[in-house]
Amino acid sequence: MAAKGQLTGMTGVYLVAAELTRRGFIASPTSRNVRGADILVTDEDCKYAYSIQVKTNGKSESFWLLDPHAKDMVSPSHFYVLVNLIKDGAEFYVVTSEIVADWMDIAKQGQSTWYSITRENVKEFKDRWDQLREPEKSL
């Protein structure tokens, strides 16, 4: 049986894939153990291709936890979609990997190290799907 955190993460991945499909992209979720890309995305003509890392909170939070490798995984075609699940759906923040790398916080508590990015730092990227070159909407 999947843990609640895994189900939350899967929910975010499929919501993002559905939103991308609604916008005319071809979105393919990857295997859950692939580092760095939860969804591979292209347009119908394969002119544009993107990798998407999805980070999901089970409720509206002020931050998202990140992988420590986020600092090094910077590419013009790699994006993060930060998702907060809310009562009536979800909030999406579409952020370039460069912004995530620049704004990620590192906090140490005892022997634990936490990597995160705050909603305050990415608030201007709420629903910024336009950063991906959108094909003609088909739906």
N, C-alpha and C positions, 0 to 999 in steps of 0.2 A: 504494500500500500504506500502511495506517495505521501510524503510529509506535507504539511500545510504550506510551508515556504515554497516547495517545489510546485504545488498547484497554483500558488499565487504567481510565480514566475511564468508558468505555462500559460496562465490566463493572459498575462501581459503580452507575451509573444504572439498569441493568436489574435488578440485585439489589435495589435500593431499590424500584423499581416492582413487582417480584414480591412483595416483603414487604408493601407497601401493598395490593396486590390480594388477597393471602392474608388480610389483615385486613378485607376488605370494602369497600375504597375503589376508585374508578375512578381509575387513574393513567395519565397520558399523557405520555411523554417528548416534549420539545420538540426543535426543530432544534438541532443542536450549536452553532450560532453565536449563540444567544439569550443575551443578558447577564442574569444573575441567576436564571433559572429553568431547571432541567434537567427538572423534572417538574411538571406541573399536576395537582392532585388534587382530587377532590370525592367526596361520598357519592352514593348512588343517587338521592336526592331533591333533590340540589343545595342542601342546607341549609348545607353547610360547604364552603368552597373554600380551598385552600392552594397556595402555590408552594414548591417544594423545590429548593434548590441542593445538589448532591452533590459532595463532595470525597473523592477516593479515593486511598489509598496502595496500592501493589502488594504490600506486606508490612506487618507490624505496626510502626508508627512512633510516635514520641512527639509528632508535630505534623502539621498539614495546612497546605499553602500556600493562601493566600486571594487573591482579587482585591482591589486597593486600594479598590474601590467598596463593599466589604462594610461599611465604616464608615458609609456613607450609606444603605444599603439595609435599612432597619429598618421592619418592619410586623408587626402581630400575626398576620398570615396567612402570613408568609414564614419558612421554617425552613431549617436546614442539616441534612443528614445526612452525618456524617463517617464514612467507611468505611475500615477496615483489612482488606485481604484477608489471610486467614491460611490455614494448611494445610488445615483442615477446613471452611472457609467464609468468614465475614466477621464483623467486629465493627461494630456500628452505634451511633453517638452522635447522638441526635436533639436538636438545639439550636435555640433561638429565635434569630432574627436579632438581637434586642437583646443577648443574651448574647454572640454572636459579635462584634458591634460593640464592646461594652464590653471584651472580653477579648483582642481581636486584638493581636498584637505586631508592631512595626515595627522591622526591623533593617537597618542600612546596612553594606554591605561594598564599599568602593571607590565606584564609581559605581552599583552595584546596590542596590536597595531590595527587601527581602523582607517580605511580610505573611504572618502565620501565626497559628494558634491551637494551644495545646498540649493534649495528652491530660490532663495534670494539671488544667488549668482546666475541662475538660468531663467529667471521669470520672463525675460524678454523673448524667450524661445518657445513660449507656450503656443501650441498649434502652428508652429512654423514649418509646416510640410513643404512650403514653397522653396525651401533650401534644396530640395531634391527637384531636379527638372521633371516636371509633371508631364506625362503624355496626355493626349486628349482623354478626357473622362469618358469612360464607356458605360457607366451606370447612371 
